[in-house]
């Protein structure tokens, strides 16, 4: 066997197994699990299940207090994330996908490298960009190529932004 690590974004609510069976599944009363604590879980695809408390809390963490690694996993899944400790209001970061633009061509209708970029890389050079992290700043401007500080990387106050 090989070790695995998992990251998913889910919805969950604390609930006993019996409450889950009765209210979610519509099953009859189950005395054996009446006081067994756990979580009612809804996955991204809509699948519903119940997880024992210990197993759930070992695998999941609230998205209102993530570490930097979980924040990176969240942006890889298409979420916007921010630090609750950032001073600016409405600041967040996202993962921008790479792009490939053909070399400059004034004749075609296809999107091409613009004059400003062609000035630096040459008219006959296609623009091939790798993915990068960008920040939406407090003054509502994009900051491409955002870099995390030591404090950002060691903080546990990362949140997913709606």
C-alpha positions, -999 to +999 in steps of 0.1 A: +000+000+000+011+036-007+002+067+014-024+092-001-035+126+009-068+141-002-084+175-005-120+181-014-143+211-009-176+198+007-206+211+027-210+195+061-231+198+093-227+181+127-253+155+131-258+121+149-260+090+127-297+085+138-306+121+129-289+116+095-308+083+088-342+099+098-340+134+084-318+128+053-323+092+043-359+088+056-349+056+073-364+043+105-349+049+140-316+032+147-310+029+184-274+017+181-263+050+165-286+074+184-257+091+202-229+085+177-216+119+167-205+127+132-212+149+102-238+150+074-217+155+042-228+168+008-202+164-019-198+186-050-217+161-072-246+161-047-239+128-031-249+127+005-234+106+033-226+105+070-191+103+085-181+095+120-167+125+139-131+112+143-128+102+106-143+135+094-122+157+116-090+139+106-098+145+069-115+179+068-109+214+081-132+245+079-124+268+050-124+298+074-090+290+088-069+272+062-032+270+060-013+281+029-012+245+015-050+242+016-053+277+002-032+266-028-053+235-032-084+257-032-072+280-060-062+249-080-099+239-077-110+273-091-117+292-058-107+327-049-089+328-015-077+356+008-062+360+042-086+373+068-055+392+082-049+413+051-054+450+056-071+457+023-108+451+018-119+428-011-084+416-019-080+380-030-059+357-052-067+332-079-048+308-102-046+322-137-043+296-164-015+297-189-021+311-224-007+306-258-010+335-283+005+332-318+030+357-330+019+392-341-001+394-373-019+425-384-039+407-412-057+380-392-088+382-370-073+356-345-061+371-312-024+378-315+004+391-294-002+429-291+022+457-301+032+463-265+042+427-260+058+423-295+080+453-287+097+431-260+096+396-273+096+403-311+068+403-337+075+367-348+076+352-312+045+335-299+035+344-263+034+311-242+026+319-206+028+295-177+000+295-151+005+320-123-011+334-092-027+368-095-041+392-069-071+414-071-060+444-051-079+467-027-079+494-054-095+470-079-065+462-101-048+430-111-014+422-098+000+394-120+027+372-105+017+377-069+043+362-045+035+350-010+054+365+020+068+343+048+039+355+069+014+345+042+029+310+039+029+304+077-005+318+085-036+298+092-061+325+084-068+317+047-104+317+037-123+309+005-140+341-009-175+338-024 
